[in-house]
Amino acid sequence: MINILSYTCITVGIVFWFWGTSFLLGNRSVLYKLHSLSVADTLGSIAILVGLLLKRPNEWPLLILGIICLAIWNTMLGYVLAYCSTAPSEVSND
């Protein structure tokens, strides 16, 4: 039963990865594309780590640390990229 649940989580994570990437092909704004990609990437990666956690329970400290880092750093990187894409560029012509 644990193997089925583990493989299901890993499969859901891979589906999230491809689903988030599919939004890059649309005609939406860059920020919409960035948001959908970062959310799908974060959820997919966390689902894969949960699947690995079910498969290898003796590695739980490292996998929990990976989940926490993914949740924090993917979110922060998305905010930084969104801010940089909307900030006016300051180019000096000296």
Buried (B, 14 or more C-beta within 10 A) or exposed (E): EEEEEBEEBBEBBBEBBEBBBEBEEEEEEEEEBBBBBBBBBBBBBBBBBBBBBBBEEEEEEEBEEBBEEBBEEBEEBBEEBBEEEEEEEEEEEE
